[in-house]
Amino acid sequence: MTDTPQTTPETGGAWSPFRQSAFTVLWIATVVSNIGTWMNDVGAGWLMTSLAPSPQIVAMVQAATTLPVFLFAIIAGAVADIVDRRKLLLVVNIALAIVALAVTAVVQAEAMTPVLLLIFTFLLGSGAAFIAPAWQAIVPKLVPRQDLTAAVALNSMGINISRAIGPAVAGMLIAAFGLVWPFALNAVSTLVVIAALIWWKPQVEPARKLPAEHVFGAAIAGLRYAIFTRPLRLVLVRAAGFFLFASAFWAMLPLVARNVLSGGAGLYGALLASVGIGAVGGALVLPKLRTRLGPDRTVVLGSAGTAIVLVVLALVPGQAPALLAGLIAGASWIAVLSSLNVAAQSALPDWVRARGLAIYLTVFSGAMSLGSLGWGTIAAQTSVPTALLVAALGLVFTVPATLWARLGGHAEDHSPAHHWPEPKAAPEDQPATIWIAYDVPVEQHAAFIALMQEQRRSRRAHGAHGWVLRQDASRPTRLIESWHEASWLAHLRHHDRVTHAEKALQDRIRAMLNDAPEIHHTTAPRNI
């Protein structure tokens, strides 16, 4: 079936995305798959504590999971913005199913080694790196625009429902039947996602008028957009500051369960389950919390909660306090993660959505990987409680240090405006120069120039270089904007991608003018 989001007057509530059948089916499939992934992660972490109980080696399991996202996410985002996202998700999930079956076979044969386990973990993480940008980028296609925030929150809640179920089931399976079962059920869970993707028939996208970008060019375009788009940059700053120190919780949790609390796989699974339960509870109150506090204060509250959790695990002995800390950790984690994810989604138009989300995931995974290795080293040189306390202090310092990076409070309209007139044909491979003359009253110059600085960032986000604003020496009211683009084809893409939010800025600029601006496009003749 072809599933198109249906807009109704009732949409916009916390549960309204479930009115869309495609969102519901894919959400359920994702929860099942994530349960399998968490079971695999618990099995891998616990298996490594048996194969090589060094804190550094155990922390490397977490690093091997997140490092591929750091390495490959930007390329994966570029691919997801170029090819059919559904087909990409199908191919990668089939590859993941094959790897998961191989892990199961090796564990069953009792042939697993620390190096081999890290290799398999890296391969599974690489698959996740190619899935994540495409998966997040299809969310706006599954629900009406007004339900996007609720859909992102429900996806986060689904991840944490799986975190509540997967680790607990994995711990019981390991204790009752052996280590192979979490890996086997992870392989089976991947098949559920494959079946859901085969069922889903998204709305056919309009045929592209312009040729597709090359992968590396698309990746550079995504990086450029992130550099010159302030709302996305601020999200990345807040993400790096939080995840670098919050990674200590995930990296040290297996060692807290085994070494600090002298527990087994069951306790480790229970700790992870408590995190999941706390996250689900947090997701239920998050919409009201975000409405009351706003995204910035919600992130501050989640960061403070995470710091408290690290202190409790370091200084308060006992399984009961640790389980309570897990509940707080889950609620704090989803408060930060959901707020940052919504802010990133809100800053991105569809043409660069997967790439922008991939850059966000790169910062996330890079901070998690670097943090995991760092906390493992600190724990090996000192102790697990010391590593947790240092991370807590880092979070306490980071909160005031990153408060200047304000998150966007609402989503702008990033759909294409298509309000620029179609330019005349020119050689697509020739560099282009565009100049626009504005007739601005002298008393409006200061306000006009301030708006043109915003315009400059917008132009550069779309690939402009050499942007300048000059005044005509013979006419004081005449200001001339000019910039270069790599090719005429690049400028045509610029035409195709200008959003309604950018149109609103251009309308404010035009409202200051005495007359309509004078626009010229130039390219180099072929014989030059």
VOPALO-177077 format. One record per residue (C-alpha): residue number from 1; residue in three letters; x negated, y negated, z negated. Coordinates in Angstrom, 1 decimal. Example, Ala and Ser with C-alpha at 12.3 -4.5 7.8 and 13.67 -1.06 7.14 Angstrom:
# residues 2
R; resi; resn; east; north; up
R; 1; ALA; -12.3; 4.5; -7.8
R; 2; SER; -13.7; 1.1; -7.1
***
This chain:
# residues 528
R; resi; resn; east; north; up
R; 1; MET; 0.0; 0.0; 0.0
R; 2; THR; -1.0; -3.6; 0.5
R; 3; ASP; -0.9; -5.5; -2.8
R; 4; THR; -0.5; -9.2; -2.8
R; 5; PRO; -0.3; -11.2; -6.1
R; 6; GLN; 3.2; -12.3; -6.8
R; 7; THR; 3.7; -15.7; -8.3
R; 8; THR; 6.8; -16.1; -10.5
R; 9; PRO; 7.9; -18.7; -13.0
R; 10; GLU; 7.1; -16.4; -15.8
R; 11; THR; 3.4; -16.0; -15.0
R; 12; GLY; 0.7; -17.5; -17.2
R; 13; GLY; 1.2; -15.5; -20.4
R; 14; ALA; -1.5; -13.3; -22.0
R; 15; TRP; 0.1; -10.1; -20.5
R; 16; SER; 1.3; -11.5; -17.2
R; 17; PRO; -1.5; -10.0; -15.0
R; 18; PHE; 0.0; -6.6; -15.7
R; 19; ARG; 3.0; -7.7; -13.5
R; 20; GLN; 0.6; -7.1; -10.5
R; 21; SER; 0.4; -3.4; -9.8
R; 22; ALA; -3.1; -3.5; -8.2
R; 23; PHE; -4.5; -5.3; -11.3
R; 24; THR; -2.8; -2.7; -13.6
R; 25; VAL; -4.1; 0.3; -11.7
R; 26; LEU; -7.6; -1.0; -11.3
R; 27; TRP; -7.6; -2.1; -15.0
R; 28; ILE; -6.6; 1.3; -16.2
R; 29; ALA; -9.2; 3.0; -13.9
R; 30; THR; -11.9; 0.6; -15.2
R; 31; VAL; -11.0; 1.4; -18.8
R; 32; VAL; -11.3; 5.1; -18.1
R; 33; SER; -14.6; 4.6; -16.3
R; 34; ASN; -16.0; 2.4; -19.1
R; 35; ILE; -15.0; 5.0; -21.7
R; 36; GLY; -17.3; 7.4; -19.7
R; 37; THR; -20.0; 4.8; -19.5
R; 38; TRP; -20.0; 4.2; -23.3
R; 39; MET; -20.0; 7.9; -23.9
R; 40; ASN; -23.1; 8.1; -21.6
R; 41; ASP; -24.8; 5.2; -23.4
R; 42; VAL; -24.2; 6.8; -26.8
R; 43; GLY; -25.5; 10.1; -25.5
R; 44; ALA; -28.6; 8.5; -24.0
R; 45; GLY; -29.3; 6.4; -27.1
R; 46; TRP; -28.9; 9.3; -29.4
R; 47; LEU; -30.8; 11.7; -27.2
R; 48; MET; -33.7; 9.2; -27.1
R; 49; THR; -33.8; 9.0; -30.9
R; 50; SER; -34.5; 12.8; -30.8
R; 51; LEU; -36.9; 12.8; -27.9
R; 52; ALA; -38.9; 9.7; -29.0
R; 53; PRO; -37.8; 8.0; -32.2
R; 54; SER; -40.1; 5.0; -31.8
R; 55; PRO; -38.1; 1.7; -32.1
R; 56; GLN; -39.8; 0.4; -29.0
R; 57; ILE; -38.8; 3.5; -26.9
R; 58; VAL; -35.2; 3.5; -28.3
R; 59; ALA; -34.9; -0.2; -27.4
R; 60; MET; -36.1; 0.6; -23.9
R; 61; VAL; -32.9; 2.5; -23.3
R; 62; GLN; -30.9; -0.7; -23.7
R; 63; ALA; -33.5; -2.5; -21.6
R; 64; ALA; -33.3; 0.1; -18.8
R; 65; THR; -29.5; -0.4; -18.8
R; 66; THR; -29.6; -4.2; -18.4
R; 67; LEU; -32.9; -4.7; -16.5
R; 68; PRO; -31.4; -3.6; -13.1
R; 69; VAL; -28.8; -6.2; -13.3
R; 70; PHE; -31.5; -8.8; -13.8
R; 71; LEU; -33.4; -7.4; -10.8
R; 72; PHE; -30.6; -6.8; -8.3
R; 73; ALA; -27.5; -8.8; -9.3
R; 74; ILE; -28.2; -11.8; -7.1
R; 75; ILE; -28.8; -9.6; -4.0
R; 76; ALA; -25.7; -7.6; -5.0
R; 77; GLY; -23.7; -10.8; -5.3
R; 78; ALA; -24.8; -11.9; -1.8
R; 79; VAL; -23.8; -8.5; -0.4
R; 80; ALA; -20.4; -8.7; -2.1
R; 81; ASP; -19.8; -12.1; -0.6
R; 82; ILE; -20.6; -10.8; 2.9
R; 83; VAL; -19.2; -7.3; 3.2
R; 84; ASP; -15.8; -5.8; 2.3
R; 85; ARG; -15.8; -5.7; -1.5
R; 86; ARG; -13.5; -2.7; -1.7
R; 87; LYS; -15.8; -0.6; 0.5
R; 88; LEU; -18.9; -1.7; -1.4
R; 89; LEU; -17.3; -0.6; -4.7
R; 90; LEU; -16.3; 2.7; -3.2
R; 91; VAL; -19.8; 3.5; -1.9
R; 92; VAL; -21.6; 2.5; -5.1
R; 93; ASN; -19.2; 4.5; -7.3
R; 94; ILE; -19.7; 7.6; -5.2
R; 95; ALA; -23.5; 7.2; -5.6
R; 96; LEU; -23.0; 6.7; -9.4
R; 97; ALA; -20.9; 9.9; -9.6
R; 98; ILE; -23.8; 11.8; -7.9
R; 99; VAL; -26.4; 10.4; -10.4
R; 100; ALA; -24.1; 11.2; -13.4
R; 101; LEU; -23.7; 14.8; -12.3
R; 102; ALA; -27.5; 15.1; -12.0
R; 103; VAL; -27.9; 13.7; -15.5
R; 104; THR; -25.4; 16.3; -16.8
R; 105; ALA; -27.3; 19.1; -15.0
R; 106; VAL; -30.7; 18.1; -16.5
R; 107; VAL; -29.3; 17.8; -20.0
R; 108; GLN; -27.5; 21.1; -19.7
R; 109; ALA; -30.8; 22.7; -18.6
R; 110; GLU; -32.6; 21.1; -21.6
R; 111; ALA; -35.1; 19.6; -19.2
R; 112; MET; -34.7; 15.9; -20.2
R; 113; THR; -37.8; 13.9; -21.1
R; 114; PRO; -38.1; 10.3; -22.3
R; 115; VAL; -39.4; 9.1; -19.0
R; 116; LEU; -36.7; 11.0; -17.0
R; 117; LEU; -34.0; 9.7; -19.3
R; 118; LEU; -35.2; 6.1; -18.7
R; 119; ILE; -35.2; 6.7; -14.9
R; 120; PHE; -31.7; 8.0; -14.9
R; 121; THR; -30.6; 5.1; -17.1
R; 122; PHE; -32.2; 2.7; -14.7
R; 123; LEU; -30.4; 4.3; -11.7
R; 124; LEU; -27.0; 4.1; -13.5
R; 125; GLY; -27.8; 0.5; -14.4
R; 126; SER; -28.7; -0.3; -10.8
R; 127; GLY; -25.3; 1.0; -9.7
R; 128; ALA; -23.7; -1.2; -12.3
R; 129; ALA; -25.7; -4.2; -11.0
R; 130; PHE; -24.1; -3.7; -7.5
R; 131; ILE; -20.6; -3.1; -8.9
R; 132; ALA; -20.3; -6.0; -11.4
R; 133; PRO; -20.4; -9.0; -9.1
R; 134; ALA; -18.0; -7.5; -6.6
R; 135; TRP; -15.7; -6.2; -9.4
R; 136; GLN; -15.5; -9.6; -11.1
R; 137; ALA; -15.1; -11.4; -7.7
R; 138; ILE; -11.9; -9.5; -6.8
R; 139; VAL; -10.1; -10.5; -10.0
R; 140; PRO; -8.8; -13.8; -8.5
R; 141; LYS; -7.4; -11.7; -5.6
R; 142; LEU; -5.4; -9.5; -7.9
R; 143; VAL; -3.5; -12.1; -9.8
R; 144; PRO; -2.0; -15.6; -9.2
R; 145; ARG; -4.4; -18.5; -10.0
R; 146; GLN; -2.5; -19.4; -13.2
R; 147; ASP; -3.1; -15.9; -14.6
R; 148; LEU; -6.9; -15.9; -14.0
R; 149; THR; -7.8; -16.8; -17.6
R; 150; ALA; -5.5; -14.1; -18.9
R; 151; ALA; -6.9; -11.5; -16.4
R; 152; VAL; -10.5; -12.2; -17.5
R; 153; ALA; -9.5; -11.9; -21.1
R; 154; LEU; -7.7; -8.6; -20.4
R; 155; ASN; -10.7; -7.3; -18.5
R; 156; SER; -12.9; -8.1; -21.5
R; 157; MET; -10.3; -6.4; -23.8
R; 158; GLY; -10.4; -3.4; -21.6
R; 159; ILE; -14.1; -3.1; -21.9
R; 160; ASN; -13.8; -3.3; -25.6
R; 161; ILE; -10.9; -0.7; -25.7
R; 162; SER; -13.3; 1.6; -24.0
R; 163; ARG; -16.0; 0.6; -26.5
R; 164; ALA; -13.7; 1.6; -29.3
R; 165; ILE; -12.7; 5.0; -27.8
R; 166; GLY; -15.9; 6.1; -25.9
R; 167; PRO; -18.5; 6.0; -28.7
R; 168; ALA; -16.1; 7.6; -31.3
R; 169; VAL; -15.3; 10.4; -28.8
R; 170; ALA; -18.9; 10.8; -27.9
R; 171; GLY; -20.0; 11.1; -31.5
R; 172; MET; -17.4; 13.8; -32.1
R; 173; LEU; -18.3; 15.7; -29.0
R; 174; ILE; -22.0; 15.6; -29.7
R; 175; ALA; -21.4; 16.8; -33.3
R; 176; ALA; -19.0; 19.5; -32.2
R; 177; PHE; -20.1; 20.8; -28.8
R; 178; GLY; -23.5; 19.3; -28.0
R; 179; LEU; -25.2; 16.4; -26.1
R; 180; VAL; -24.2; 17.5; -22.6
R; 181; TRP; -20.5; 16.6; -23.0
R; 182; PRO; -20.7; 12.7; -23.0
R; 183; PHE; -22.8; 12.9; -19.8
R; 184; ALA; -20.3; 15.3; -18.1
R; 185; LEU; -17.2; 13.3; -18.9
R; 186; ASN; -19.0; 10.1; -17.7
R; 187; ALA; -19.3; 11.8; -14.3
R; 188; VAL; -15.6; 12.7; -14.3
R; 189; SER; -14.5; 9.2; -15.3
R; 190; THR; -16.3; 7.8; -12.2
R; 191; LEU; -14.0; 9.8; -10.0
R; 192; VAL; -11.0; 8.0; -11.5
R; 193; VAL; -12.3; 4.6; -10.2
R; 194; ILE; -13.0; 6.2; -6.8
R; 195; ALA; -9.3; 7.4; -6.7
R; 196; ALA; -8.0; 3.9; -7.7
R; 197; LEU; -10.1; 2.2; -5.0
R; 198; ILE; -8.9; 4.6; -2.4
R; 199; TRP; -5.3; 3.8; -3.4
R; 200; TRP; -5.7; 0.0; -3.5
R; 201; LYS; -5.1; -1.7; -0.1
R; 202; PRO; -5.9; -5.4; -0.6
R; 203; GLN; -4.4; -8.1; 1.5
R; 204; VAL; -6.2; -8.4; 4.9
R; 205; GLU; -8.5; -11.4; 4.9
R; 206; PRO; -8.3; -13.8; 7.8
R; 207; ALA; -10.9; -13.1; 10.5
R; 208; ARG; -14.1; -15.1; 10.0
R; 209; LYS; -14.5; -18.0; 12.5
R; 210; LEU; -18.2; -18.1; 11.8
R; 211; PRO; -20.8; -15.3; 11.8
R; 212; ALA; -21.6; -13.7; 8.5
R; 213; GLU; -24.6; -14.9; 6.6
R; 214; HIS; -27.7; -12.8; 6.3
R; 215; VAL; -28.2; -11.3; 2.8
R; 216; PHE; -31.3; -13.2; 1.8
R; 217; GLY; -30.0; -16.5; 3.2
R; 218; ALA; -26.7; -15.9; 1.3
R; 219; ALA; -28.7; -15.2; -1.9
R; 220; ILE; -30.6; -18.5; -1.5
R; 221; ALA; -27.3; -20.3; -0.8
R; 222; GLY; -25.9; -18.9; -4.1
R; 223; LEU; -29.0; -19.9; -6.1
R; 224; ARG; -28.8; -23.4; -4.5
R; 225; TYR; -25.1; -23.7; -5.5
R; 226; ALA; -25.9; -22.7; -9.1
R; 227; ILE; -28.8; -25.3; -9.3
R; 228; PHE; -26.7; -28.2; -8.1
R; 229; THR; -23.3; -27.3; -9.7
R; 230; ARG; -23.4; -28.7; -13.2
R; 231; PRO; -20.5; -26.7; -14.8
R; 232; LEU; -22.2; -23.4; -13.8
R; 233; ARG; -25.6; -24.5; -15.0
R; 234; LEU; -24.1; -25.3; -18.4
R; 235; VAL; -22.6; -21.9; -18.6
R; 236; LEU; -26.0; -20.3; -17.9
R; 237; VAL; -27.7; -22.4; -20.6
R; 238; ARG; -25.1; -21.3; -23.2
R; 239; ALA; -25.3; -17.6; -22.1
R; 240; ALA; -29.1; -17.5; -22.3
R; 241; GLY; -29.1; -19.0; -25.8
R; 242; PHE; -26.6; -16.5; -27.1
R; 243; PHE; -27.5; -13.2; -25.5
R; 244; LEU; -31.2; -13.5; -26.1
R; 245; PHE; -30.6; -13.2; -29.9
R; 246; ALA; -27.3; -11.2; -29.8
R; 247; SER; -29.1; -8.4; -28.0
R; 248; ALA; -30.7; -7.5; -31.3
R; 249; PHE; -27.4; -6.0; -32.5
R; 250; TRP; -27.2; -3.6; -29.5
R; 251; ALA; -30.9; -2.8; -29.4
R; 252; MET; -31.1; -2.0; -33.1
R; 253; LEU; -27.8; -0.3; -33.7
R; 254; PRO; -28.9; 3.3; -33.1
R; 255; LEU; -31.8; 2.7; -35.5
R; 256; VAL; -29.5; 1.1; -38.1
R; 257; ALA; -27.3; 4.3; -37.9
R; 258; ARG; -30.2; 6.8; -38.1
R; 259; ASN; -32.9; 5.1; -40.1
R; 260; VAL; -31.4; 2.4; -42.2
R; 261; LEU; -28.1; 4.2; -43.0
R; 262; SER; -29.4; 7.7; -42.7
R; 263; GLY; -26.5; 8.8; -40.6
R; 264; GLY; -25.9; 11.0; -37.6
R; 265; ALA; -24.3; 10.7; -34.1
R; 266; GLY; -20.9; 10.5; -35.8
R; 267; LEU; -21.8; 7.4; -37.7
R; 268; TYR; -23.4; 5.8; -34.6
R; 269; GLY; -20.2; 6.5; -32.7
R; 270; ALA; -18.1; 5.1; -35.5
R; 271; LEU; -20.1; 1.9; -35.6
R; 272; LEU; -19.6; 1.4; -31.9
R; 273; ALA; -15.9; 2.2; -32.3
R; 274; SER; -15.6; -0.4; -35.0
R; 275; VAL; -17.1; -2.9; -32.6
R; 276; GLY; -14.6; -2.0; -30.0
R; 277; ILE; -11.7; -2.2; -32.4
R; 278; GLY; -12.8; -5.7; -33.5
R; 279; ALA; -13.1; -6.8; -29.9
R; 280; VAL; -9.6; -5.6; -29.1
R; 281; GLY; -8.3; -7.5; -32.2
R; 282; GLY; -10.3; -10.5; -31.1
R; 283; ALA; -8.8; -10.4; -27.6
R; 284; LEU; -5.3; -10.4; -29.0
R; 285; VAL; -5.8; -13.7; -30.9
R; 286; LEU; -8.3; -15.2; -28.4
R; 287; PRO; -5.7; -17.1; -26.3
R; 288; LYS; -4.3; -19.0; -29.3
R; 289; LEU; -7.8; -19.5; -30.7
R; 290; ARG; -9.1; -20.9; -27.4
R; 291; THR; -6.1; -23.2; -27.1
R; 292; ARG; -6.7; -24.5; -30.6
R; 293; LEU; -10.5; -24.7; -30.6
R; 294; GLY; -11.4; -25.0; -26.9
R; 295; PRO; -14.2; -23.0; -25.2
R; 296; ASP; -17.1; -24.8; -26.9
R; 297; ARG; -16.0; -24.3; -30.5
R; 298; THR; -14.9; -20.7; -29.7
R; 299; VAL; -18.5; -19.9; -28.6
R; 300; VAL; -19.9; -21.6; -31.7
R; 301; LEU; -17.5; -19.5; -33.9
R; 302; GLY; -18.5; -16.3; -32.1
R; 303; SER; -22.2; -17.1; -32.4
R; 304; ALA; -21.9; -17.8; -36.1
R; 305; GLY; -20.0; -14.5; -36.6
R; 306; THR; -22.7; -12.6; -34.8
R; 307; ALA; -25.4; -14.2; -37.0
R; 308; ILE; -23.5; -13.1; -40.1
R; 309; VAL; -23.2; -9.6; -38.7
R; 310; LEU; -27.0; -9.4; -38.2
R; 311; VAL; -27.6; -10.6; -41.8
R; 312; VAL; -25.2; -8.0; -43.2
R; 313; LEU; -26.8; -5.1; -41.4
R; 314; ALA; -30.2; -6.3; -42.5
R; 315; LEU; -29.5; -7.0; -46.2
R; 316; VAL; -26.3; -5.2; -47.3
R; 317; PRO; -26.8; -1.4; -47.6
R; 318; GLY; -24.0; 1.1; -47.0
R; 319; GLN; -21.9; 2.5; -44.3
R; 320; ALA; -18.7; 0.6; -45.3
R; 321; PRO; -20.3; -2.9; -44.9
R; 322; ALA; -21.8; -1.8; -41.6
R; 323; LEU; -18.4; -0.7; -40.3
R; 324; LEU; -16.9; -4.0; -41.4
R; 325; ALA; -19.7; -5.9; -39.8
R; 326; GLY; -19.0; -3.9; -36.6
R; 327; LEU; -15.4; -5.3; -36.6
R; 328; ILE; -16.7; -8.9; -36.9
R; 329; ALA; -19.3; -8.2; -34.2
R; 330; GLY; -16.7; -7.0; -31.8
R; 331; ALA; -14.4; -10.0; -32.3
R; 332; SER; -17.4; -12.4; -32.1
R; 333; TRP; -18.7; -10.8; -29.0
R; 334; ILE; -15.5; -11.0; -27.0
R; 335; ALA; -14.9; -14.6; -28.1
R; 336; VAL; -18.3; -15.6; -26.6
R; 337; LEU; -18.2; -13.3; -23.6
R; 338; SER; -14.7; -14.1; -22.5
R; 339; SER; -15.2; -17.9; -22.9
R; 340; LEU; -18.4; -17.9; -20.9
R; 341; ASN; -16.9; -15.6; -18.2
R; 342; VAL; -13.8; -17.8; -17.8
R; 343; ALA; -16.0; -20.9; -17.6
R; 344; ALA; -18.2; -19.3; -14.9
R; 345; GLN; -15.1; -18.1; -12.9
R; 346; SER; -13.6; -21.6; -13.1
R; 347; ALA; -16.8; -23.2; -11.7
R; 348; LEU; -16.9; -21.1; -8.5
R; 349; PRO; -15.1; -21.2; -5.1
R; 350; ASP; -14.4; -17.9; -3.5
R; 351; TRP; -17.1; -18.2; -0.8
R; 352; VAL; -19.8; -18.0; -3.5
R; 353; ARG; -17.9; -16.3; -6.3
R; 354; ALA; -19.8; -13.0; -6.3
R; 355; ARG; -23.1; -14.8; -6.0
R; 356; GLY; -22.3; -17.2; -8.8
R; 357; LEU; -21.1; -14.4; -11.1
R; 358; ALA; -24.2; -12.4; -10.2
R; 359; ILE; -26.4; -15.3; -11.3
R; 360; TYR; -24.5; -15.4; -14.6
R; 361; LEU; -25.0; -11.6; -14.9
R; 362; THR; -28.7; -12.0; -14.1
R; 363; VAL; -29.1; -14.5; -17.0
R; 364; PHE; -27.0; -12.2; -19.2
R; 365; SER; -29.0; -9.1; -18.4
R; 366; GLY; -32.3; -10.9; -18.4
R; 367; ALA; -31.7; -12.2; -21.9
R; 368; MET; -30.4; -8.8; -23.1
R; 369; SER; -33.4; -7.0; -21.6
R; 370; LEU; -36.0; -9.5; -22.8
R; 371; GLY; -34.4; -9.6; -26.2
R; 372; SER; -34.1; -5.8; -26.5
R; 373; LEU; -37.8; -5.4; -25.8
R; 374; GLY; -38.7; -8.2; -28.2
R; 375; TRP; -36.6; -6.9; -31.1
R; 376; GLY; -37.9; -3.4; -30.6
R; 377; THR; -41.5; -4.7; -30.8
R; 378; ILE; -40.7; -6.8; -33.9
R; 379; ALA; -39.0; -3.8; -35.5
R; 380; ALA; -42.0; -1.5; -34.7
R; 381; GLN; -44.5; -4.0; -36.2
R; 382; THR; -42.3; -4.8; -39.3
R; 383; SER; -39.0; -3.2; -39.8
R; 384; VAL; -35.5; -3.0; -38.4
R; 385; PRO; -34.0; -5.4; -41.1
R; 386; THR; -36.7; -7.9; -40.3
R; 387; ALA; -35.9; -7.9; -36.6
R; 388; LEU; -32.2; -8.4; -37.4
R; 389; LEU; -33.0; -11.4; -39.7
R; 390; VAL; -35.2; -13.1; -37.2
R; 391; ALA; -32.5; -12.7; -34.5
R; 392; ALA; -29.9; -14.2; -36.9
R; 393; LEU; -32.1; -17.2; -37.6
R; 394; GLY; -32.6; -17.6; -33.8
R; 395; LEU; -28.8; -17.7; -33.4
R; 396; VAL; -28.4; -20.3; -36.2
R; 397; PHE; -31.0; -22.5; -34.4
R; 398; THR; -29.5; -22.0; -30.9
R; 399; VAL; -26.0; -23.2; -31.8
R; 400; PRO; -26.9; -26.8; -32.4
R; 401; ALA; -29.6; -26.7; -29.7
R; 402; THR; -27.2; -25.8; -26.9
R; 403; LEU; -24.1; -27.9; -28.0
R; 404; TRP; -24.9; -30.5; -25.4
R; 405; ALA; -24.1; -27.9; -22.7
R; 406; ARG; -20.3; -28.4; -22.7
R; 407; LEU; -18.2; -25.8; -21.1
R; 408; GLY; -15.4; -26.7; -18.6
R; 409; GLY; -12.0; -27.0; -20.3
R; 410; HIS; -9.9; -26.3; -17.2
R; 411; ALA; -10.2; -24.8; -13.7
R; 412; GLU; -10.5; -27.1; -10.8
R; 413; ASP; -9.0; -26.2; -7.4
R; 414; HIS; -11.9; -24.6; -5.5
R; 415; SER; -9.8; -23.4; -2.6
R; 416; PRO; -10.9; -24.7; 0.8
R; 417; ALA; -9.4; -28.1; 1.7
R; 418; HIS; -10.1; -28.0; 5.4
R; 419; HIS; -9.5; -31.7; 5.5
R; 420; TRP; -12.6; -32.6; 7.6
R; 421; PRO; -12.0; -33.0; 11.3
R; 422; GLU; -13.4; -30.2; 13.4
R; 423; PRO; -16.8; -31.4; 14.8
R; 424; LYS; -17.6; -31.1; 18.5
R; 425; ALA; -19.6; -28.1; 19.6
R; 426; ALA; -23.4; -28.2; 19.3
R; 427; PRO; -26.3; -25.6; 19.5
R; 428; GLU; -25.8; -23.5; 16.4
R; 429; ASP; -29.5; -23.0; 15.8
R; 430; GLN; -30.5; -26.7; 15.9
R; 431; PRO; -31.1; -28.7; 12.7
R; 432; ALA; -28.3; -31.2; 12.0
R; 433; THR; -28.4; -34.8; 10.6
R; 434; ILE; -25.2; -36.4; 9.4
R; 435; TRP; -24.8; -40.1; 8.5
R; 436; ILE; -21.7; -41.9; 7.2
R; 437; ALA; -21.4; -45.7; 7.0
R; 438; TYR; -19.1; -47.1; 4.2
R; 439; ASP; -17.8; -50.7; 4.1
R; 440; VAL; -17.7; -51.3; 0.3
R; 441; PRO; -16.9; -54.6; -1.4
R; 442; VAL; -19.9; -55.9; -3.2
R; 443; GLU; -18.2; -55.9; -6.6
R; 444; GLN; -17.5; -52.2; -6.2
R; 445; HIS; -21.1; -51.2; -5.5
R; 446; ALA; -22.0; -50.0; -9.0
R; 447; ALA; -18.9; -47.7; -9.3
R; 448; PHE; -19.4; -46.5; -5.7
R; 449; ILE; -23.0; -45.6; -6.2
R; 450; ALA; -22.1; -43.6; -9.4
R; 451; LEU; -19.6; -41.6; -7.4
R; 452; MET; -22.1; -41.1; -4.6
R; 453; GLN; -24.4; -39.4; -7.1
R; 454; GLU; -21.7; -36.8; -7.7
R; 455; GLN; -21.3; -36.6; -3.9
R; 456; ARG; -25.1; -36.0; -3.6
R; 457; ARG; -24.9; -33.0; -5.9
R; 458; SER; -21.9; -31.7; -3.9
R; 459; ARG; -23.7; -32.1; -0.6
R; 460; ARG; -26.9; -30.4; -1.9
R; 461; ALA; -24.9; -27.5; -3.3
R; 462; HIS; -23.7; -26.8; 0.3
R; 463; GLY; -27.3; -26.9; 1.7
R; 464; ALA; -28.0; -30.6; 2.3
R; 465; HIS; -31.6; -31.8; 2.0
R; 466; GLY; -33.2; -35.2; 2.5
R; 467; TRP; -30.0; -36.9; 1.1
R; 468; VAL; -30.4; -40.7; 0.9
R; 469; LEU; -28.1; -43.7; 0.4
R; 470; ARG; -29.2; -47.0; 2.0
R; 471; GLN; -27.9; -50.5; 2.4
R; 472; ASP; -27.6; -52.2; 5.8
R; 473; ALA; -30.0; -55.2; 5.6
R; 474; SER; -27.8; -57.2; 7.9
R; 475; ARG; -24.4; -56.4; 6.2
R; 476; PRO; -24.4; -56.4; 2.4
R; 477; THR; -21.1; -54.5; 2.2
R; 478; ARG; -22.4; -51.6; 4.5
R; 479; LEU; -23.9; -48.6; 2.7
R; 480; ILE; -25.1; -45.7; 4.7
R; 481; GLU; -25.2; -42.1; 3.4
R; 482; SER; -27.3; -39.5; 5.4
R; 483; TRP; -28.6; -36.0; 5.0
R; 484; HIS; -30.0; -33.1; 6.9
R; 485; GLU; -28.8; -29.5; 7.2
R; 486; ALA; -30.8; -26.5; 8.3
R; 487; SER; -28.7; -25.8; 11.4
R; 488; TRP; -25.5; -26.8; 13.1
R; 489; LEU; -24.1; -23.4; 12.0
R; 490; ALA; -24.9; -24.3; 8.3
R; 491; HIS; -23.0; -27.6; 8.8
R; 492; LEU; -20.0; -25.7; 10.2
R; 493; ARG; -20.0; -23.5; 7.1
R; 494; HIS; -20.1; -26.7; 5.0
R; 495; HIS; -17.0; -27.9; 6.8
R; 496; ASP; -15.3; -24.5; 6.1
R; 497; ARG; -16.2; -24.5; 2.4
R; 498; VAL; -15.4; -28.0; 1.1
R; 499; THR; -12.9; -27.6; -1.7
R; 500; HIS; -9.8; -29.5; -2.9
R; 501; ALA; -11.9; -30.5; -6.0
R; 502; GLU; -14.5; -32.0; -3.6
R; 503; LYS; -11.8; -33.6; -1.5
R; 504; ALA; -10.5; -35.3; -4.7
R; 505; LEU; -14.0; -36.9; -5.2
R; 506; GLN; -14.1; -38.0; -1.6
R; 507; ASP; -10.6; -39.5; -1.9
R; 508; ARG; -11.8; -41.6; -4.9
R; 509; ILE; -14.7; -42.8; -2.8
R; 510; ARG; -12.5; -43.7; 0.2
R; 511; ALA; -10.1; -45.6; -2.1
R; 512; MET; -12.9; -48.2; -2.7
R; 513; LEU; -13.5; -48.9; 1.0
R; 514; ASN; -12.3; -51.8; 3.1
R; 515; ASP; -12.0; -49.5; 6.2
R; 516; ALA; -12.3; -45.9; 7.1
R; 517; PRO; -15.9; -44.6; 7.1
R; 518; GLU; -17.9; -44.3; 10.3
R; 519; ILE; -19.2; -40.7; 10.7
R; 520; HIS; -21.9; -39.5; 13.1
R; 521; HIS; -23.3; -36.0; 13.7
R; 522; THR; -26.7; -35.6; 15.4
R; 523; THR; -28.8; -32.6; 16.5
R; 524; ALA; -32.0; -32.3; 18.4
R; 525; PRO; -31.8; -31.7; 22.1
R; 526; ARG; -33.0; -28.3; 23.2
R; 527; ASN; -35.8; -29.7; 25.3
R; 528; ILE; -37.4; -31.5; 22.3
***
